[in-house]
Amino acid sequence: MDLIQPWVLVPGALAAAAVLGLALHRARRAHDDAAPVAHGERLASLPSYQRLVRRERAWLAVVVLAALTVAGALLAAAARPALTSAQRPEQRSRDIMLCLDASGSMSRADAAIVDVFASMVRDFRGERIGMTVFDASGIQVFPLTDDYAYIEEQLARAEEAFDRRGGDPAFFEGTQAGHGTSLIGDGLAACVQDFPRLDTEQRSRSIVFSTDNYLAGTPVFTLPEAADLAASKGVRVYALNPADFGSPSAEDEALELRRAAESTGGQYFPLRSPRAARTIIGEIQATESAATKGPARGLVADRPDLPLGIALAAGAVLAVGLARIRS
């Protein structure tokens, strides 16, 4: 058992010592001021008188001891005795990574997806959200976090940038560092690798993957290879394709994207309305969340019951002793 306010003991002990010294001083003065009585030694030698003196001294000792016990117990209670422990509570949460193709053809679709997520953030409970954008290379906008105020701030910044309304010009900085544009497989692989502790921590992990799958360049990872990487890490991919309107010219890209998403255990959606993003969130939240250990938290439980119980018992003894002395 620990004391939360041990400093209280020092001034408390000094105050108790001062009160005890004052009481002894007053008792000494009372003895010095006593009036002498002739032949008092004869009275003091009587057996009955000696019994009364012994009883009086015994009850005085009880009163003093009880008073000291009350003072000490109350002082200990004022110092706040407490039991301290550390616990790591179990958390059940999901990780969701927004993985958005930042090429020019995707701007309006990405803005719609970000707007949907921004409207749903306040309804999340325990989910961690992150965002990575890619074109020739993938850049992490913000890491996985459950700080929803920060997420809303970043999503607002992203929506403004995708809308091309004079948003933060640094938002897309770094996405053109590779060779070519819309390197779809590399973008998905970068998003997979942005999940922390992939090989050491079991969590429910999902990627919301927004792309039209129009490749323009030579990626390190093909889309099927990136999907295999996601599947091997236990990451589900939910693909949103704004270019899937049933056109034969986009059929091959749509089919490849569908196969890649479904190979990870995820799903594929043509982005024909913003409701597609809400459907994906519902699918992700329907999956079983992973149980993990949260950060260690210190627990403090005040336990004044013992010193207060001692003070109550000693107070009862003190009351009896004072009554006996006065009788």
NORTA-V350664 format. One record per residue. PHI is phi in radians with two decimals (999 if undefined). BURIAL is + if it has 24 or more other ideal C-beta (glycine too) atoms within 12 Angstrom, else -. D_LAST is the distance of its C-alpha to the last C-alpha in whole Angstrom. Layout:
PHI | BURIAL | D_LAST
PHI | BURIAL | D_LAST
This chain:
999 | - | 42
-1.95 | - | 43
-1.89 | + | 41
-1.35 | - | 43
-2.15 | - | 41
-1.14 | - | 40
-1.09 | - | 40
-1.10 | - | 37
-1.11 | + | 35
-1.17 | - | 37
-1.12 | - | 35
-1.14 | + | 32
-1.13 | - | 32
-1.13 | - | 33
-1.14 | - | 30
-1.11 | + | 27
-1.13 | - | 28
-1.16 | - | 29
-1.13 | - | 25
-1.11 | - | 24
-1.11 | - | 26
-1.14 | - | 25
-1.14 | - | 21
-1.14 | - | 22
-1.13 | - | 24
-1.17 | - | 22
-1.15 | - | 20
-1.17 | - | 23
-1.14 | - | 23
-1.12 | - | 20
-1.18 | - | 21
-1.19 | - | 24
-1.52 | - | 23
-1.19 | - | 21
-1.44 | - | 22
-1.22 | - | 24
-2.14 | - | 23
-1.20 | - | 26
0.99 | - | 26
-1.18 | - | 22
-1.16 | - | 24
-1.17 | - | 24
-1.14 | - | 20
-1.21 | - | 20
-1.46 | - | 22
-1.16 | - | 20
-1.01 | - | 20
-1.14 | - | 16
-1.15 | - | 15
-1.10 | - | 17
-1.11 | - | 15
-1.11 | - | 12
-1.12 | - | 13
-1.11 | - | 15
-1.14 | - | 12
-1.10 | - | 10
-1.14 | - | 14
-1.12 | - | 14
-1.21 | + | 11
-1.10 | - | 13
-1.10 | - | 16
-1.09 | + | 15
-1.08 | + | 14
-1.10 | + | 17
-1.11 | - | 19
-1.15 | + | 18
-1.11 | + | 19
-1.11 | + | 22
-1.15 | + | 23
-1.04 | + | 23
-1.07 | + | 25
-1.13 | + | 27
-1.17 | + | 28
-1.13 | + | 28
-1.13 | + | 31
-1.13 | + | 33
-1.15 | + | 33
-1.14 | + | 34
-1.35 | + | 37
1.02 | + | 38
-1.13 | + | 38
-2.63 | + | 41
-1.71 | - | 44
-1.96 | - | 48
-2.68 | - | 51
-2.11 | - | 54
-2.30 | - | 57
-2.04 | - | 60
-1.14 | - | 60
-1.33 | - | 63
-2.07 | - | 66
-2.10 | - | 69
-2.57 | + | 71
-2.14 | + | 75
-1.89 | + | 77
-2.18 | + | 80
-1.91 | + | 83
-1.42 | + | 85
-2.10 | + | 88
-2.02 | + | 91
-1.24 | + | 94
-1.64 | + | 95
-1.16 | + | 99
-1.02 | - | 100
-1.24 | + | 101
-1.83 | + | 97
-1.03 | + | 96
-1.16 | + | 95
-1.12 | + | 94
-1.11 | + | 92
-1.08 | + | 90
-1.16 | + | 90
-1.13 | + | 88
-1.10 | + | 86
-1.09 | + | 85
-1.12 | + | 84
-1.10 | + | 82
-1.07 | + | 80
-1.33 | - | 80
-1.82 | + | 78
-1.00 | + | 76
-1.18 | - | 73
-1.58 | - | 73
-1.29 | + | 73
-2.39 | - | 69
1.65 | + | 69
-1.20 | + | 73
-1.76 | + | 74
-2.06 | + | 77
-2.43 | + | 80
-2.51 | + | 83
-2.31 | + | 87
-2.01 | + | 90
-2.56 | + | 93
-2.49 | + | 97
-1.40 | + | 99
-2.65 | + | 95
-1.64 | + | 92
-2.23 | + | 89
-1.37 | + | 85
-1.35 | + | 84
-2.66 | + | 80
-1.33 | - | 79
-1.04 | + | 77
-2.73 | + | 74
-1.93 | + | 71
-1.45 | - | 70
-1.22 | - | 72
-1.11 | - | 72
-1.15 | - | 74
-1.07 | + | 76
-1.04 | + | 77
-1.09 | - | 78
-1.24 | + | 80
-1.17 | + | 82
-1.11 | + | 82
-1.10 | + | 84
-1.16 | + | 86
-1.09 | + | 87
-1.12 | - | 88
-1.19 | + | 90
-1.21 | + | 92
-1.29 | - | 93
1.01 | - | 95
-1.84 | - | 94
1.36 | - | 93
-1.22 | - | 90
-1.06 | - | 89
-1.15 | - | 92
-1.46 | - | 90
-1.06 | + | 89
-1.66 | + | 92
-1.11 | - | 93
1.76 | - | 93
-1.34 | + | 95
-1.80 | - | 98
-1.30 | - | 98
-1.58 | + | 100
-1.86 | - | 104
1.83 | + | 104
-2.42 | + | 102
0.84 | + | 100
-1.41 | + | 100
-1.07 | + | 98
-1.09 | + | 97
-1.11 | + | 96
-1.10 | + | 94
-1.14 | + | 92
-1.09 | + | 92
-1.12 | + | 90
-1.17 | + | 87
-1.08 | + | 87
-1.26 | + | 86
-1.38 | + | 84
-1.34 | + | 81
-1.31 | - | 79
0.88 | - | 78
-1.05 | - | 81
-1.66 | - | 81
-2.09 | - | 77
-2.30 | - | 75
-1.50 | - | 76
-2.48 | + | 76
-1.45 | + | 78
-2.15 | + | 80
-2.43 | + | 83
-2.09 | + | 86
-1.63 | + | 87
-1.90 | + | 90
-1.80 | + | 92
-2.84 | + | 96
-1.61 | + | 100
1.07 | + | 101
-1.63 | + | 104
-1.40 | + | 104
-2.45 | - | 106
2.58 | - | 106
-2.02 | - | 105
-1.41 | + | 102
-1.27 | - | 100
-1.88 | + | 99
-1.30 | + | 101
-1.06 | + | 99
-1.07 | + | 99
-1.16 | - | 98
-1.16 | + | 95
-1.15 | + | 94
-1.09 | - | 94
-1.08 | + | 92
-1.07 | + | 89
-1.10 | + | 89
-1.18 | - | 89
-1.67 | + | 86
1.30 | + | 84
-1.81 | + | 85
-1.51 | + | 86
-1.97 | + | 89
-1.95 | + | 89
-1.64 | + | 92
-2.09 | + | 93
-2.07 | + | 97
-1.34 | + | 98
-1.71 | + | 101
-1.58 | + | 102
-2.01 | - | 104
1.39 | - | 106
-1.34 | - | 109
-1.05 | - | 111
-1.20 | - | 111
-1.91 | - | 107
-1.15 | - | 107
-1.13 | - | 107
-1.11 | + | 104
-1.14 | + | 102
-1.14 | - | 103
-1.10 | + | 102
-1.16 | + | 99
-1.08 | + | 98
-1.09 | + | 98
-1.10 | + | 96
-1.15 | + | 93
-1.22 | - | 94
-1.20 | + | 94
-1.64 | + | 90
1.59 | + | 89
-1.60 | + | 89
-2.43 | + | 91
-2.12 | + | 94
-2.40 | + | 94
-1.21 | + | 97
-1.53 | + | 95
-1.72 | - | 97
-2.75 | - | 93
-1.05 | + | 90
-1.13 | - | 89
-1.06 | + | 90
-1.13 | + | 87
-1.14 | + | 84
-1.11 | + | 86
-1.09 | + | 85
-1.07 | + | 82
-1.09 | - | 81
-1.14 | + | 83
-1.15 | + | 81
-1.24 | + | 78
-1.40 | - | 79
-1.29 | + | 79
-1.26 | - | 76
-1.32 | + | 74
-1.57 | - | 73
-1.48 | - | 70
-2.31 | + | 69
-1.59 | - | 66
-1.35 | - | 64
-1.12 | - | 63
-1.11 | - | 60
-2.23 | - | 57
-1.42 | - | 54
-1.97 | - | 51
-2.16 | - | 47
-2.08 | - | 44
-1.12 | - | 41
-2.26 | - | 38
-1.46 | + | 35
-1.10 | - | 33
-1.16 | - | 32
-1.10 | + | 30
-1.21 | - | 29
-1.13 | - | 28
-1.11 | + | 26
-1.11 | + | 24
-1.14 | - | 23
-1.14 | - | 22
-1.14 | + | 20
-1.12 | - | 18
-1.14 | - | 17
-1.09 | + | 15
-1.10 | + | 14
-1.12 | - | 12
-1.12 | - | 11
-1.09 | + | 10
-1.14 | - | 9
-1.16 | - | 6
-1.18 | - | 5
-1.21 | - | 6
-1.38 | - | 4
-1.38 | - | 0
